[in-house]
Amino acid sequence: MTEDTSEKSDRSFGNSLYPEDQKKVDDFVNRGINSVKRKPFRPMRLVLMLIFVVTMLSIFSQFLASWAGAY
């Protein structure tokens, strides 16, 4: 079964709402907190920030340990 055939047979790809119900859904989605446009989530940016913060905390803890005479 090809991808096109499976998409056509899968009803989740089609609009199964009546037009008046779809209008209610569209109105709700465009109202209040749902209407705020957000930037896309960037997981690699988050990973890089975490690596940077953990590295800086590690360097700081090494500095504190040598300053306090633990080493």
FIRO-87550 format. One record per residue: residue number from 0; x, y, z of N, C-alpha, C, CB in turn; residue in one letter. Coordinates in steps of 0.2 Angstrom, whole numbers. Glycine has a CB too. Layout:
residues N
ATOM seq   n.x   n.y   n.z  ca.x  ca.y  ca.z   c.x   c.y   c.z  cb.x  cb.y  cb.z type
ATOM NUM     X     Y     Z     X     Y     Z     X     Y     Z     X     Y     Z    A
...
This chain:
residues 71
ATOM seq   n.x   n.y   n.z  ca.x  ca.y  ca.z   c.x   c.y   c.z  cb.x  cb.y  cb.z type
ATOM   0     4    -6     0     0     0     0     5     6     0    -5     0     6    M
ATOM   1     3    11    -5     8    17    -5     5    22     0     8    19   -12    T
ATOM   2     9    27     1     8    32     5     2    36     3    14    37     6    E
ATOM   3     1    37    -3    -5    41    -6   -11    37    -4    -4    42   -13    D
ATOM   4   -11    31    -5   -17    26    -4   -19    26     3   -16    19    -7    T
ATOM   5   -14    26     7   -15    25    15   -18    32    17    -9    24    19    S
ATOM   6   -16    38    14   -18    44    16   -26    45    14   -14    50    13    E
ATOM   7   -27    42     8   -34    43     6   -39    39     9   -34    41    -2    K
ATOM   8   -37    33    12   -41    29    16   -42    31    23   -38    21    15    S
ATOM   9   -37    35    25   -37    37    32   -41    43    33   -30    38    35    D
ATOM  10   -47    42    37   -51    48    37   -49    54    41   -58    46    40    R
ATOM  11   -43    53    45   -41    58    49   -38    64    45   -35    55    54    S
ATOM  12   -36    62    39   -33    67    34   -39    72    32   -29    64    29    F
ATOM  13   -45    70    32   -50    74    29   -54    78    34   -55    69    25    G
ATOM  14   -58    82    32   -62    86    37   -68    83    38   -63    94    34    N
ATOM  15   -69    80    44   -75    76    46   -80    81    49   -73    70    49    S
ATOM  16   -79    87    50   -84    91    54   -89    95    49   -80    97    58    L
ATOM  17   -95    96    51   -99   100    47   -97   107    47  -106   100    50    Y
ATOM  18   -98   111    42   -96   118    41   -97   122    47   -98   121    35    P
ATOM  19  -103   122    50  -104   126    56  -100   124    62  -112   126    58    E
ATOM  20   -99   118    63   -94   115    68   -87   117    67   -95   108    69    D
ATOM  21   -85   117    61   -78   119    59   -77   127    60   -76   118    52    Q
ATOM  22   -82   131    59   -82   138    60   -81   139    68   -88   141    58    K
ATOM  23   -85   135    72   -84   136    79   -77   134    82   -89   132    83    K
ATOM  24   -74   129    79   -68   127    81   -63   132    78   -66   120    77    V
ATOM  25   -63   135    72   -59   140    70   -59   147    74   -60   142    63    D
ATOM  26   -66   148    76   -66   154    80   -63   153    87   -74   156    81    D
ATOM  27   -64   147    90   -61   146    96   -53   146    96   -63   139    99    F
ATOM  28   -50   143    91   -43   143    90   -40   150    89   -41   138    84    V
ATOM  29   -44   154    86   -41   161    85   -43   166    90   -44   164    78    N
ATOM  30   -45   164    96   -47   168   101   -43   167   108   -55   167   103    R
ATOM  31   -42   172   111   -39   172   118   -32   169   117   -42   167   122    G
ATOM  32   -30   165   122   -23   162   122   -21   158   116   -22   158   129    I
ATOM  33   -26   155   113   -24   151   107   -22   156   101   -30   147   105    N
ATOM  34   -24   162   101   -22   166    95   -15   169    96   -27   172    95    S
ATOM  35   -11   168   101    -4   170   101     0   166    97    -2   170   109    V
ATOM  36     4   170    92     8   166    88    15   165    92    10   170    81    K
ATOM  37    17   159    92    23   157    95    29   155    90    22   151   100    R
ATOM  38    35   156    93    41   154    89    41   146    89    47   157    91    K
ATOM  39    44   143    84    44   136    84    49   133    89    46   133    77    P
ATOM  40    48   128    92    52   125    97    58   122    94    48   119   101    F
ATOM  41    64   124    97    71   122    94    74   118   100    75   129    92    R
ATOM  42    74   112    99    77   107   104    85   108   104    75   100   103    P
ATOM  43    88   109    98    95   109    98    98   115   102    98   109    91    M
ATOM  44    94   121   102    95   127   105    95   125   113    91   133   103    R
ATOM  45    90   122   115    89   120   122    95   116   124    83   117   123    L
ATOM  46    97   111   120   102   106   122   109   110   123   103   101   117    V
ATOM  47   110   115   118   116   119   118   116   123   124   117   123   112    L
ATOM  48   111   126   126   110   130   132   112   126   138   103   134   133    M
ATOM  49   109   120   139   110   116   144   117   114   145   106   110   144    L
ATOM  50   120   112   139   128   111   140   132   117   142   130   108   133    I
ATOM  51   130   122   140   134   128   142   133   130   149   131   134   138    F
ATOM  52   127   129   152   125   131   159   129   126   163   118   131   160    V
ATOM  53   129   119   161   132   114   165   139   115   165   130   107   163    V
ATOM  54   142   117   160   149   118   159   151   124   164   151   119   152    T
ATOM  55   148   129   163   150   135   167   149   133   175   145   141   165    M
ATOM  56   144   130   177   143   128   184   149   123   186   136   124   185    L
ATOM  57   151   119   182   156   114   183   163   118   184   157   109   178    S
ATOM  58   164   123   180   170   127   180   170   131   187   171   131   174    I
ATOM  59   164   134   188   164   138   194   165   134   200   157   141   194    F
ATOM  60   162   128   200   163   123   206   170   121   207   158   117   206    S
ATOM  61   174   120   202   181   118   202   185   124   205   183   116   195    Q
ATOM  62   183   130   203   186   136   205   185   137   213   184   142   201    F
ATOM  63   179   136   215   177   137   222   181   131   226   170   136   223    L
ATOM  64   181   125   223   185   120   227   192   122   228   184   113   223    A
ATOM  65   195   124   222   203   126   223   204   132   227   206   127   216    S
ATOM  66   199   137   227   200   143   231   199   141   239   194   148   229    W
ATOM  67   194   136   240   193   134   247   199   129   250   186   131   248    A
ATOM  68   203   127   245   208   122   247   206   115   248   211   124   254    G
ATOM  69   201   113   244   198   106   244   203   102   240   191   106   242    A
ATOM  70   207   105   236   211   101   232   218   102   234   211   102   224    Y
